[in-house]
């Protein structure tokens, strides 16, 4: 019965690893306060926002 929780945690860690890879590739996270509609945004996708001081526990 623990498998779905373990699978979820595994996939959550993978998701954050992918975000870290994108951050590394871009050189930094983009601060929302400097964003505007004139930037070269993708037509599709998801946006991930971090809260200042946010930290994860179980997901590393």
PDB file of N, H, CA, C and O in Angstrom:
ATOM      1  N   UNK A   1       0.809  -1.186   0.000  1.00  0.00           N
ATOM      2  CA  UNK A   1       0.000   0.000   0.000  1.00  0.00           C
ATOM      3  C   UNK A   1       0.865   1.268   0.000  1.00  0.00           C
ATOM      4  O   UNK A   1       0.364   2.348  -0.310  1.00  0.00           O
ATOM      5  N   UNK A   2       2.123   1.155   0.335  1.00  0.00           N
ATOM      6  H   UNK A   2       2.531   0.277   0.587  1.00  0.00           H
ATOM      7  CA  UNK A   2       3.029   2.300   0.356  1.00  0.00           C
ATOM      8  C   UNK A   2       3.519   2.689  -1.033  1.00  0.00           C
ATOM      9  O   UNK A   2       4.078   3.772  -1.208  1.00  0.00           O
ATOM     10  N   UNK A   3       3.317   1.830  -2.014  1.00  0.00           N
ATOM     11  H   UNK A   3       2.862   0.950  -1.871  1.00  0.00           H
ATOM     12  CA  UNK A   3       3.836   2.090  -3.363  1.00  0.00           C
ATOM     13  C   UNK A   3       3.361   3.396  -3.975  1.00  0.00           C
ATOM     14  O   UNK A   3       4.202   4.135  -4.487  1.00  0.00           O
ATOM     15  N   UNK A   4       2.067   3.741  -3.960  1.00  0.00           N
ATOM     16  H   UNK A   4       1.384   3.141  -3.544  1.00  0.00           H
ATOM     17  CA  UNK A   4       1.649   5.014  -4.566  1.00  0.00           C
ATOM     18  C   UNK A   4       2.339   6.217  -3.929  1.00  0.00           C
ATOM     19  O   UNK A   4       2.689   7.166  -4.631  1.00  0.00           O
ATOM     20  N   UNK A   5       2.539   6.192  -2.615  1.00  0.00           N
ATOM     21  H   UNK A   5       2.255   5.421  -2.045  1.00  0.00           H
ATOM     22  CA  UNK A   5       3.226   7.296  -1.941  1.00  0.00           C
ATOM     23  C   UNK A   5       4.678   7.348  -2.383  1.00  0.00           C
ATOM     24  O   UNK A   5       5.198   8.428  -2.659  1.00  0.00           O
ATOM     25  N   UNK A   6       5.341   6.198  -2.457  1.00  0.00           N
ATOM     26  H   UNK A   6       4.918   5.320  -2.233  1.00  0.00           H
ATOM     27  CA  UNK A   6       6.731   6.151  -2.896  1.00  0.00           C
ATOM     28  C   UNK A   6       6.858   6.598  -4.345  1.00  0.00           C
ATOM     29  O   UNK A   6       7.792   7.320  -4.693  1.00  0.00           O
ATOM     30  N   UNK A   7       5.924   6.173  -5.193  1.00  0.00           N
ATOM     31  H   UNK A   7       5.165   5.587  -4.910  1.00  0.00           H
ATOM     32  CA  UNK A   7       5.942   6.585  -6.599  1.00  0.00           C
ATOM     33  C   UNK A   7       5.736   8.088  -6.717  1.00  0.00           C
ATOM     34  O   UNK A   7       6.397   8.747  -7.520  1.00  0.00           O
ATOM     35  N   UNK A   8       4.822   8.630  -5.922  1.00  0.00           N
ATOM     36  H   UNK A   8       4.285   8.095  -5.270  1.00  0.00           H
ATOM     37  CA  UNK A   8       4.552  10.068  -5.956  1.00  0.00           C
ATOM     38  C   UNK A   8       5.788  10.849  -5.530  1.00  0.00           C
ATOM     39  O   UNK A   8       6.143  11.845  -6.160  1.00  0.00           O
ATOM     40  N   UNK A   9       6.439  10.405  -4.473  1.00  0.00           N
ATOM     41  H   UNK A   9       6.150   9.596  -3.961  1.00  0.00           H
ATOM     42  CA  UNK A   9       7.641  11.074  -3.986  1.00  0.00           C
ATOM     43  C   UNK A   9       8.765  10.982  -5.014  1.00  0.00           C
ATOM     44  O   UNK A   9       9.495  11.948  -5.234  1.00  0.00           O
ATOM     45  N   UNK A  10       8.895   9.832  -5.632  1.00  0.00           N
ATOM     46  H   UNK A  10       8.302   9.047  -5.453  1.00  0.00           H
ATOM     47  CA  UNK A  10       9.909   9.637  -6.674  1.00  0.00           C
ATOM     48  C   UNK A  10       9.671  10.597  -7.840  1.00  0.00           C
ATOM     49  O   UNK A  10      10.611  11.222  -8.330  1.00  0.00           O
ATOM     50  N   UNK A  11       8.441  10.715  -8.275  1.00  0.00           N
ATOM     51  H   UNK A  11       7.677  10.207  -7.876  1.00  0.00           H
ATOM     52  CA  UNK A  11       8.113  11.604  -9.394  1.00  0.00           C
ATOM     53  C   UNK A  11       8.239  13.076  -8.995  1.00  0.00           C
ATOM     54  O   UNK A  11       8.630  13.908  -9.814  1.00  0.00           O
ATOM     55  N   UNK A  12       7.915  13.397  -7.758  1.00  0.00           N
ATOM     56  H   UNK A  12       7.598  12.722  -7.093  1.00  0.00           H
ATOM     57  CA  UNK A  12       8.070  14.768  -7.277  1.00  0.00           C
ATOM     58  C   UNK A  12       9.544  15.158  -7.256  1.00  0.00           C
ATOM     59  O   UNK A  12       9.892  16.274  -7.641  1.00  0.00           O
ATOM     60  N   UNK A  13      10.411  14.255  -6.812  1.00  0.00           N
ATOM     61  H   UNK A  13      10.129  13.348  -6.500  1.00  0.00           H
ATOM     62  CA  UNK A  13      11.854  14.511  -6.833  1.00  0.00           C
ATOM     63  C   UNK A  13      12.334  14.695  -8.266  1.00  0.00           C
ATOM     64  O   UNK A  13      13.154  15.571  -8.541  1.00  0.00           O
ATOM     65  N   UNK A  14      11.833  13.882  -9.168  1.00  0.00           N
ATOM     66  H   UNK A  14      11.166  13.171  -8.945  1.00  0.00           H
ATOM     67  CA  UNK A  14      12.208  13.994 -10.588  1.00  0.00           C
ATOM     68  C   UNK A  14      11.791  15.348 -11.145  1.00  0.00           C
ATOM     69  O   UNK A  14      12.550  15.982 -11.877  1.00  0.00           O
ATOM     70  N   UNK A  15      10.576  15.795 -10.798  1.00  0.00           N
ATOM     71  H   UNK A  15       9.959  15.280 -10.203  1.00  0.00           H
ATOM     72  CA  UNK A  15      10.069  17.091 -11.246  1.00  0.00           C
ATOM     73  C   UNK A  15      11.004  18.213 -10.780  1.00  0.00           C
ATOM     74  O   UNK A  15      11.393  19.071 -11.573  1.00  0.00           O
ATOM     75  N   UNK A  16      11.357  18.203  -9.503  1.00  0.00           N
ATOM     76  H   UNK A  16      11.041  17.506  -8.859  1.00  0.00           H
ATOM     77  CA  UNK A  16      12.251  19.242  -8.982  1.00  0.00           C
ATOM     78  C   UNK A  16      13.650  19.141  -9.586  1.00  0.00           C
ATOM     79  O   UNK A  16      14.308  20.165  -9.771  1.00  0.00           O
ATOM     80  N   UNK A  17      14.114  17.944  -9.893  1.00  0.00           N
ATOM     81  H   UNK A  17      13.580  17.112  -9.742  1.00  0.00           H
ATOM     82  CA  UNK A  17      15.403  17.786 -10.584  1.00  0.00           C
ATOM     83  C   UNK A  17      15.348  18.428 -11.966  1.00  0.00           C
ATOM     84  O   UNK A  17      16.302  19.081 -12.390  1.00  0.00           O
ATOM     85  N   UNK A  18      14.226  18.241 -12.670  1.00  0.00           N
ATOM     86  H   UNK A  18      13.451  17.711 -12.326  1.00  0.00           H
ATOM     87  CA  UNK A  18      14.064  18.857 -13.992  1.00  0.00           C
ATOM     88  C   UNK A  18      14.034  20.382 -13.887  1.00  0.00           C
ATOM     89  O   UNK A  18      14.622  21.071 -14.720  1.00  0.00           O
ATOM     90  N   UNK A  19      13.356  20.910 -12.871  1.00  0.00           N
ATOM     91  H   UNK A  19      12.879  20.351 -12.194  1.00  0.00           H
ATOM     92  CA  UNK A  19      13.342  22.356 -12.660  1.00  0.00           C
ATOM     93  C   UNK A  19      14.748  22.878 -12.373  1.00  0.00           C
ATOM     94  O   UNK A  19      15.140  23.931 -12.876  1.00  0.00           O
ATOM     95  N   UNK A  20      15.505  22.137 -11.561  1.00  0.00           N
ATOM     96  H   UNK A  20      15.187  21.282 -11.152  1.00  0.00           H
ATOM     97  CA  UNK A  20      16.888  22.536 -11.254  1.00  0.00           C
ATOM     98  C   UNK A  20      17.732  22.526 -12.514  1.00  0.00           C
ATOM     99  O   UNK A  20      18.582  23.398 -12.695  1.00  0.00           O
ATOM    100  N   UNK A  21      17.511  21.553 -13.390  1.00  0.00           N
ATOM    101  H   UNK A  21      16.820  20.846 -13.243  1.00  0.00           H
ATOM    102  CA  UNK A  21      18.243  21.488 -14.659  1.00  0.00           C
ATOM    103  C   UNK A  21      17.929  22.705 -15.528  1.00  0.00           C
ATOM    104  O   UNK A  21      18.829  23.295 -16.126  1.00  0.00           O
ATOM    105  N   UNK A  22      16.661  23.076 -15.595  1.00  0.00           N
ATOM    106  H   UNK A  22      15.930  22.597 -15.109  1.00  0.00           H
ATOM    107  CA  UNK A  22      16.275  24.263 -16.370  1.00  0.00           C
ATOM    108  C   UNK A  22      16.904  25.527 -15.788  1.00  0.00           C
ATOM    109  O   UNK A  22      17.364  26.401 -16.523  1.00  0.00           O
ATOM    110  N   UNK A  23      16.917  25.608 -14.466  1.00  0.00           N
ATOM    111  H   UNK A  23      16.544  24.898 -13.869  1.00  0.00           H
ATOM    112  CA  UNK A  23      17.536  26.767 -13.819  1.00  0.00           C
ATOM    113  C   UNK A  23      19.028  26.828 -14.151  1.00  0.00           C
ATOM    114  O   UNK A  23      19.561  27.898 -14.445  1.00  0.00           O
ATOM    115  N   UNK A  24      19.693  25.683 -14.104  1.00  0.00           N
ATOM    116  H   UNK A  24      19.261  24.814 -13.865  1.00  0.00           H
ATOM    117  CA  UNK A  24      21.119  25.617 -14.438  1.00  0.00           C
ATOM    118  C   UNK A  24      21.339  26.033 -15.888  1.00  0.00           C
ATOM    119  O   UNK A  24      22.251  26.802 -16.189  1.00  0.00           O
ATOM    120  N   UNK A  25      20.502  25.523 -16.776  1.00  0.00           N
ATOM    121  H   UNK A  25      19.760  24.898 -16.531  1.00  0.00           H
ATOM    122  CA  UNK A  25      20.620  25.812 -18.205  1.00  0.00           C
ATOM    123  C   UNK A  25      20.407  27.303 -18.494  1.00  0.00           C
ATOM    124  O   UNK A  25      21.086  27.877 -19.345  1.00  0.00           O
ATOM    125  N   UNK A  26      19.458  27.925 -17.778  1.00  0.00           N
ATOM    126  H   UNK A  26      18.906  27.458 -17.087  1.00  0.00           H
ATOM    127  CA  UNK A  26      19.171  29.343 -17.974  1.00  0.00           C
ATOM    128  C   UNK A  26      20.089  30.249 -17.164  1.00  0.00           C
ATOM    129  O   UNK A  26      20.144  31.454 -17.410  1.00  0.00           O
ATOM    130  N   UNK A  27      20.801  29.688 -16.213  1.00  0.00           N
ATOM    131  H   UNK A  27      20.756  28.709 -16.013  1.00  0.00           H
ATOM    132  CA  UNK A  27      21.708  30.466 -15.394  1.00  0.00           C
ATOM    133  C   UNK A  27      21.078  31.017 -14.132  1.00  0.00           C
ATOM    134  O   UNK A  27      21.793  31.445 -13.227  1.00  0.00           O
ATOM    135  N   UNK A  28      19.757  31.017 -14.049  1.00  0.00           N
ATOM    136  H   UNK A  28      19.176  30.670 -14.785  1.00  0.00           H
ATOM    137  CA  UNK A  28      19.069  31.536 -12.868  1.00  0.00           C
ATOM    138  C   UNK A  28      17.573  31.301 -12.988  1.00  0.00           C
ATOM    139  O   UNK A  28      17.068  30.894 -14.035  1.00  0.00           O
ATOM    140  N   UNK A  29      16.882  31.564 -11.897  1.00  0.00           N
ATOM    141  H   UNK A  29      17.292  31.894 -11.047  1.00  0.00           H
ATOM    142  CA  UNK A  29      15.417  31.619 -11.951  1.00  0.00           C
ATOM    143  C   UNK A  29      15.060  33.020 -12.418  1.00  0.00           C
ATOM    144  O   UNK A  29      15.822  33.959 -12.189  1.00  0.00           O
ATOM    145  N   UNK A  30      13.934  33.173 -13.056  1.00  0.00           N
ATOM    146  H   UNK A  30      13.315  32.410 -13.242  1.00  0.00           H
ATOM    147  CA  UNK A  30      13.476  34.494 -13.480  1.00  0.00           C
ATOM    148  C   UNK A  30      12.579  35.051 -12.385  1.00  0.00           C
ATOM    149  O   UNK A  30      11.616  34.401 -11.979  1.00  0.00           O
ATOM    150  N   UNK A  31      12.889  36.242 -11.910  1.00  0.00           N
ATOM    151  H   UNK A  31      13.672  36.769 -12.240  1.00  0.00           H
ATOM    152  CA  UNK A  31      12.100  36.870 -10.868  1.00  0.00           C
ATOM    153  C   UNK A  31      10.817  37.430 -11.477  1.00  0.00           C
ATOM    154  O   UNK A  31      10.864  38.197 -12.439  1.00  0.00           O
ATOM    155  N   UNK A  32       9.688  37.049 -10.922  1.00  0.00           N
ATOM    156  H   UNK A  32       9.650  36.426 -10.141  1.00  0.00           H
ATOM    157  CA  UNK A  32       8.391  37.461 -11.453  1.00  0.00           C
ATOM    158  C   UNK A  32       8.243  38.983 -11.504  1.00  0.00           C
ATOM    159  O   UNK A  32       7.562  39.505 -12.387  1.00  0.00           O
ATOM    160  N   UNK A  33       8.859  39.686 -10.585  1.00  0.00           N
ATOM    161  H   UNK A  33       9.412  39.261  -9.868  1.00  0.00           H
ATOM    162  CA  UNK A  33       8.704  41.139 -10.524  1.00  0.00           C
ATOM    163  C   UNK A  33       9.303  41.857 -11.733  1.00  0.00           C
ATOM    164  O   UNK A  33       8.965  43.012 -11.994  1.00  0.00           O
ATOM    165  N   UNK A  34      10.199  41.175 -12.483  1.00  0.00           N
ATOM    166  H   UNK A  34      10.473  40.237 -12.271  1.00  0.00           H
ATOM    167  CA  UNK A  34      10.787  41.813 -13.665  1.00  0.00           C
ATOM    168  C   UNK A  34      10.127  41.347 -14.962  1.00  0.00           C
ATOM    169  O   UNK A  34      10.511  41.791 -16.045  1.00  0.00           O
ATOM    170  N   UNK A  35       9.152  40.470 -14.864  1.00  0.00           N
ATOM    171  H   UNK A  35       8.841  40.109 -13.985  1.00  0.00           H
ATOM    172  CA  UNK A  35       8.489  39.924 -16.055  1.00  0.00           C
ATOM    173  C   UNK A  35       7.441  40.892 -16.598  1.00  0.00           C
ATOM    174  O   UNK A  35       6.855  41.692 -15.869  1.00  0.00           O
ATOM    175  N   UNK A  36       7.232  40.784 -17.909  1.00  0.00           N
ATOM    176  H   UNK A  36       7.707  40.134 -18.502  1.00  0.00           H
ATOM    177  CA  UNK A  36       6.188  41.583 -18.541  1.00  0.00           C
ATOM    178  C   UNK A  36       5.681  40.855 -19.785  1.00  0.00           C
ATOM    179  O   UNK A  36       6.245  39.834 -20.177  1.00  0.00           O
ATOM    180  N   UNK A  37       4.649  41.360 -20.390  1.00  0.00           N
ATOM    181  H   UNK A  37       4.191  42.190 -20.071  1.00  0.00           H
ATOM    182  CA  UNK A  37       4.031  40.729 -21.550  1.00  0.00           C
ATOM    183  C   UNK A  37       4.838  40.853 -22.822  1.00  0.00           C
ATOM    184  O   UNK A  37       4.513  40.210 -23.821  1.00  0.00           O
ATOM    185  N   UNK A  38       5.880  41.663 -22.809  1.00  0.00           N
ATOM    186  H   UNK A  38       6.144  42.184 -21.998  1.00  0.00           H
ATOM    187  CA  UNK A  38       6.705  41.850 -24.007  1.00  0.00           C
ATOM    188  C   UNK A  38       7.845  40.840 -24.091  1.00  0.00           C
ATOM    189  O   UNK A  38       8.560  40.785 -25.092  1.00  0.00           O
ATOM    190  N   UNK A  39       8.010  40.049 -23.048  1.00  0.00           N
ATOM    191  H   UNK A  39       7.429  40.094 -22.235  1.00  0.00           H
ATOM    192  CA  UNK A  39       9.077  39.036 -23.041  1.00  0.00           C
ATOM    193  C   UNK A  39       8.705  37.908 -24.004  1.00  0.00           C
ATOM    194  O   UNK A  39       7.535  37.731 -24.343  1.00  0.00           O
ATOM    195  N   UNK A  40       9.686  37.169 -24.426  1.00  0.00           N
ATOM    196  H   UNK A  40      10.636  37.313 -24.151  1.00  0.00           H
ATOM    197  CA  UNK A  40       9.503  36.073 -25.371  1.00  0.00           C
ATOM    198  C   UNK A  40       9.002  34.828 -24.633  1.00  0.00           C
ATOM    199  O   UNK A  40       9.773  33.905 -24.369  1.00  0.00           O
ATOM    200  N   UNK A  41       7.715  34.809 -24.306  1.00  0.00           N
ATOM    201  H   UNK A  41       7.089  35.559 -24.521  1.00  0.00           H
ATOM    202  CA  UNK A  41       7.118  33.697 -23.575  1.00  0.00           C
ATOM    203  C   UNK A  41       6.703  32.595 -24.543  1.00  0.00           C
ATOM    204  O   UNK A  41       6.304  32.888 -25.670  1.00  0.00           O
ATOM    205  N   UNK A  42       6.789  31.332 -24.125  1.00  0.00           N
ATOM    206  H   UNK A  42       7.114  31.094 -23.210  1.00  0.00           H
ATOM    207  CA  UNK A  42       6.281  30.244 -24.963  1.00  0.00           C
ATOM    208  C   UNK A  42       4.767  30.350 -25.097  1.00  0.00           C
ATOM    209  O   UNK A  42       4.091  30.866 -24.207  1.00  0.00           O
ATOM    210  N   UNK A  43       4.244  29.859 -26.210  1.00  0.00           N
ATOM    211  H   UNK A  43       4.794  29.440 -26.932  1.00  0.00           H
ATOM    212  CA  UNK A  43       2.797  29.881 -26.432  1.00  0.00           C
ATOM    213  C   UNK A  43       2.075  28.884 -25.524  1.00  0.00           C
ATOM    214  O   UNK A  43       0.911  29.087 -25.177  1.00  0.00           O
ATOM    215  N   UNK A  44       2.763  27.810 -25.142  1.00  0.00           N
ATOM    216  H   UNK A  44       3.708  27.645 -25.424  1.00  0.00           H
ATOM    217  CA  UNK A  44       2.177  26.800 -24.267  1.00  0.00           C
ATOM    218  C   UNK A  44       3.164  26.485 -23.157  1.00  0.00           C
ATOM    219  O   UNK A  44       4.361  26.746 -23.278  1.00  0.00           O
ATOM    220  N   UNK A  45       2.655  25.932 -22.093  1.00  0.00           N
ATOM    221  H   UNK A  45       1.683  25.720 -21.994  1.00  0.00           H
ATOM    222  CA  UNK A  45       3.541  25.500 -21.020  1.00  0.00           C
ATOM    223  C   UNK A  45       2.944  25.718 -19.658  1.00  0.00           C
ATOM    224  O   UNK A  45       1.772  26.065 -19.511  1.00  0.00           O
ATOM    225  N   UNK A  46       3.779  25.507 -18.665  1.00  0.00           N
ATOM    226  H   UNK A  46       4.731  25.226 -18.785  1.00  0.00           H
ATOM    227  CA  UNK A  46       3.369  25.749 -17.289  1.00  0.00           C
ATOM    228  C   UNK A  46       4.347  26.745 -16.678  1.00  0.00           C
ATOM    229  O   UNK A  46       5.492  26.871 -17.113  1.00  0.00           O
ATOM    230  N   UNK A  47       3.871  27.432 -15.680  1.00  0.00           N
ATOM    231  H   UNK A  47       2.941  27.330 -15.327  1.00  0.00           H
ATOM    232  CA  UNK A  47       4.709  28.383 -14.965  1.00  0.00           C
ATOM    233  C   UNK A  47       4.796  27.917 -13.525  1.00  0.00           C
ATOM    234  O   UNK A  47       3.780  27.585 -12.913  1.00  0.00           O
ATOM    235  N   UNK A  48       6.002  27.890 -12.983  1.00  0.00           N
ATOM    236  H   UNK A  48       6.826  28.160 -13.481  1.00  0.00           H
ATOM    237  CA  UNK A  48       6.226  27.449 -11.614  1.00  0.00           C
ATOM    238  C   UNK A  48       6.727  28.651 -10.827  1.00  0.00           C
ATOM    239  O   UNK A  48       7.702  29.295 -11.213  1.00  0.00           O
ATOM    240  N   UNK A  49       6.057  28.944  -9.730  1.00  0.00           N
ATOM    241  H   UNK A  49       5.265  28.421  -9.417  1.00  0.00           H
ATOM    242  CA  UNK A  49       6.427  30.079  -8.896  1.00  0.00           C
ATOM    243  C   UNK A  49       6.917  29.558  -7.548  1.00  0.00           C
ATOM    244  O   UNK A  49       6.319  28.659  -6.957  1.00  0.00           O
ATOM    245  N   UNK A  50       8.012  30.140  -7.078  1.00  0.00           N
ATOM    246  H   UNK A  50       8.498  30.870  -7.558  1.00  0.00           H
ATOM    247  CA  UNK A  50       8.535  29.825  -5.757  1.00  0.00           C
ATOM    248  C   UNK A  50       8.279  31.003  -4.840  1.00  0.00           C
ATOM    249  O   UNK A  50       8.360  32.158  -5.258  1.00  0.00           O
ATOM    250  N   UNK A  51       7.973  30.709  -3.608  1.00  0.00           N
ATOM    251  H   UNK A  51       7.907  29.771  -3.269  1.00  0.00           H
ATOM    252  CA  UNK A  51       7.805  31.748  -2.603  1.00  0.00           C
ATOM    253  C   UNK A  51       9.170  32.006  -1.979  1.00  0.00           C
ATOM    254  O   UNK A  51       9.938  31.070  -1.758  1.00  0.00           O
ATOM    255  N   UNK A  52       9.478  33.275  -1.691  1.00  0.00           N
ATOM    256  H   UNK A  52       8.854  34.036  -1.871  1.00  0.00           H
ATOM    257  CA  UNK A  52      10.746  33.614  -1.047  1.00  0.00           C
ATOM    258  C   UNK A  52      10.884  32.815   0.238  1.00  0.00           C
ATOM    259  O   UNK A  52       9.969  32.786   1.062  1.00  0.00           O
ATOM    260  N   UNK A  53      12.027  32.168   0.407  1.00  0.00           N
ATOM    261  H   UNK A  53      12.770  32.191  -0.262  1.00  0.00           H
ATOM    262  CA  UNK A  53      12.276  31.373   1.606  1.00  0.00           C
ATOM    263  C   UNK A  53      11.655  29.998   1.599  1.00  0.00           C
ATOM    264  O   UNK A  53      11.742  29.275   2.592  1.00  0.00           O
ATOM    265  N   UNK A  54      11.029  29.620   0.501  1.00  0.00           N
ATOM    266  H   UNK A  54      10.958  30.208  -0.306  1.00  0.00           H
ATOM    267  CA  UNK A  54      10.382  28.311   0.409  1.00  0.00           C
ATOM    268  C   UNK A  54      11.433  27.220   0.470  1.00  0.00           C
ATOM    269  O   UNK A  54      12.494  27.330  -0.146  1.00  0.00           O
ATOM    270  N   UNK A  55      11.136  26.174   1.210  1.00  0.00           N
ATOM    271  H   UNK A  55      10.275  26.084   1.711  1.00  0.00           H
ATOM    272  CA  UNK A  55      12.047  25.021   1.243  1.00  0.00           C
ATOM    273  C   UNK A  55      11.226  23.739   1.229  1.00  0.00           C
ATOM    274  O   UNK A  55      10.084  23.704   1.687  1.00  0.00           O
ATOM    275  N   UNK A  56      11.834  22.694   0.695  1.00  0.00           N
ATOM    276  H   UNK A  56      12.761  22.723   0.322  1.00  0.00           H
ATOM    277  CA  UNK A  56      11.172  21.398   0.626  1.00  0.00           C
ATOM    278  C   UNK A  56      11.756  20.511   1.716  1.00  0.00           C
ATOM    279  O   UNK A  56      12.885  20.728   2.156  1.00  0.00           O
ATOM    280  N   UNK A  57      11.006  19.530   2.146  1.00  0.00           N
ATOM    281  H   UNK A  57      10.089  19.353   1.789  1.00  0.00           H
ATOM    282  CA  UNK A  57      11.512  18.624   3.169  1.00  0.00           C
ATOM    283  C   UNK A  57      11.692  17.224   2.590  1.00  0.00           C
ATOM    284  O   UNK A  57      12.810  16.844   2.243  1.00  0.00           O
ATOM    285  N   UNK A  58      10.644  16.475   2.483  1.00  0.00           N
ATOM    286  H   UNK A  58       9.735  16.784   2.765  1.00  0.00           H
ATOM    287  CA  UNK A  58      10.731  15.080   2.033  1.00  0.00           C
ATOM    288  C   UNK A  58      11.158  14.944   0.577  1.00  0.00           C
ATOM    289  O   UNK A  58      11.760  13.937   0.204  1.00  0.00           O
ATOM    290  N   UNK A  59      10.859  15.931  -0.242  1.00  0.00           N
ATOM    291  H   UNK A  59      10.370  16.749   0.060  1.00  0.00           H
ATOM    292  CA  UNK A  59      11.178  15.813  -1.665  1.00  0.00           C
ATOM    293  C   UNK A  59      12.601  16.275  -1.978  1.00  0.00           C
ATOM    294  O   UNK A  59      12.995  16.320  -3.143  1.00  0.00           O
ATOM    295  N   UNK A  60      13.363  16.613  -0.956  1.00  0.00           N
ATOM    296  H   UNK A  60      13.042  16.576  -0.010  1.00  0.00           H
ATOM    297  CA  UNK A  60      14.764  17.005  -1.151  1.00  0.00           C
ATOM    298  C   UNK A  60      14.843  18.414  -1.596  1.00  0.00           C
ATOM    299  O   UNK A  60      15.938  18.932  -1.815  1.00  0.00           O
TER     300      UNK A  60
END
